[in-house]
């Protein structure tokens, strides 16, 4: 897998590059700003771009804008956006453009090699990855009428893992439940939340996020 890294922190870039290389990924370019990122992927065979949200010159949303551009012009390239702070609105903005080959993680998360490698592989395979803290913040928001209150504790756990982009099998493994039990929880949860039960994992994540942002 060929990966481009874009972050203005040289130390972070080098650290991520080392972890990815050790995991047998190929880092084809490391850049420090959004313009250099777009140049690095121009006409080049790239599978994934790992992009910091805040990069020069203003260090506001240059990375997020670049990620959106890549998704529109080079949809075959997966995008993993990194953020130093928990900003749920950026995660939602990124995912409402579609949930295939996309991820949003806090930078603290990528220091865990297993977490980073798992995220890269899931995005490259066409899935989505959402930082668990983002999911927890969205699920924990209070509403005047909150249908989430109708969910059982197990259904809450399934919802959180599903919103992270986990497949039914991954949820089953994580919660030590049979696949049929997980499917049962999901059917019950969709019914209580009045969400359409769809078979595609990416559409399912989008449905959950659409509900959570109301």
N, C-alpha and C positions, 0 to 999 in steps of 0.2 A: 504494500500500500504506500502511495506517494503522498506526503504531507507537507504543507506550507505553514510556517508559524509566523504570526504577526503580533508583536508586543514590543512596546518601547523599552521594557526592562530587559537588558541584555542577560542579566543573571537568571531571570525567570525563563527566558527563551532557551538559554543553554541547558538549564535544568530539565525542562520539558523535552528538549531534543535528545538529551542523554537517555531519559527514561524510555522514550519512543524507540530510539535506536536499539537499546538493550532488549526491547520487546520485539525486535525484528521488523520494525517499520522503517521506511526510508524518508528522512527529512530532506526534501529537495531544496528548500530555501528558508531563510530566517530574515525577517524584515522588521523595521521599527515604526512604520506608519502605514496608513491606509493606501496612499498612492503607490508606495512600493509593493504593497500586497497585490494590487490590481495589475501592476507590471509583472510581478512574479508569476502570476497564473495565466498571463496573456499567451495564448497559443501553446500552453504547456499541458502535458498530461498529468493532472493532479486529481487525487481522490478525495482529499479532505483539507480544509483550511481551518486552522485554530486561530481565533481572532479575539484580541482584547477589545472590550467595548470602548474604552477611553484611550485614545492615542493622539499624538501630535497632529495638527498644531494646537488645537483648543482643548484636547483631552476631555471631550464631552461625549459625543456619540459617533465619532468617525468610524469606529469599528463596527458598530451596529448598522450604519448606513452601508458600509462596504459589504457586510454580510448579506444585507438585503439585495444589493446589486449582484453579488455572486449568485444568489439563489434565482434571480430573475434571468440573468444572462448565461449562467453556467450551471443549470439545475443538476447536472450530473455530479457536481462537486458537493460533498457534504460540508456542513459548516458547524463548528463547535465554538460558541461564543463564551468567553470567560469574563467574569465580573469580580472586582475586588469587594464590592458591597452587595447586599441583598436588595435587589431592585426588581420587584415582581412585575412592574409595568413593562420593563424592557423584555422580560421573559415572555409575557403575554403578547407583546407587539411582534416579537420574533416568530412565535408559534402560530399566530393567527394568519400568517402568510402561507401556512402549510406545515405539516408535521413530518414530512419525509426528509431524511438525511439532515437532521438539525438537532442541536443540543444547546443547553444553557447550564453552565456550571460555575459555582463560586471558585475562586482561585485556590482557596484552602483545600478544596476537594481534589485538585489535580496533583497535590503533593503525595497522594496515595496512588502508587503505581497501579495497583489492581483496579481502582476506580477509574483512572484515566484510560487504561487499556480497554476496559469493558465499555466505556463510553465511546471510544473511537471505533471499536468493532461494531457496536450496535448502530451507530450513525452510518458507517460505511455500508452496513447491510440494509440500509433503507429505513431504519427506525428513528426514534426520537429519544432524547435524554433530557430530563428536567431535574435540576438539583433538588434533593429531598427537602431542603430548608425553604425553597420557593413553594413547594407543594404544601408544606406545613403552614406557611404563612397564609396561603390562599384558603386552605381548609379551615384554618382557625379564625378567619374573619367573622365577626358577628353580623347578623342580619336581623331585621325586625321579624321576619318569618324565615326560618332556616330549615329547609327540608333535610339538611344533613343531620339534624337532631333525631330524625327518624331512623337513621342507620344504626345497626348494631356495632359493637366494638370491632368485630371481625370485618364487617363491611367497610368501616372506616379505614382499617388497615389495608384492605384490598384496594380501595379507592386511591389511597396515597401511593401505593406501589404502581397501580395502573397509570396514574397521572405522571409518574416518573418515566413512563414509557416501557414498563416491564410487560412481557408477554404472560399469557396465562400459565405457561409452564414455569417461567421464572418466579411468578407469584406463588405457585404451588411449591416450588423448591424452597423459597424463602420462608414461607409460613408453615412448612411441613404438613400440607394438606393435599388431598388427592385432587387431580385435575377436575373431576366431576364436582367436588365440593366448591372449588374456586368458581367454576362456571355457575353453580347455583347461587353463590354469593353475588356474582356480577349481575345475574338476571334479576335478583331481588333488589339490588342496589339501583339498577336502571329503572326499575318499576317505581321505586320510591322517589327517585329524582326526576321522573318523567323524561328520561333520556332514551333516545332510540337505541336499541340494541343492534349494533352493526358488527360484522365479523372482522373487518380490517382494523388492526391494532392502531394505525395512525389516525384513522377517522375517529376511533374510540377516544384517543387522547384528546383530540380536538374538541369532541363533544363534552368531555369532562371539563376542559379548560373554559369552554364557552359558558358552561354552567357556573363554574367557580367565580368567574369575573362579574357575574350579575350583581 
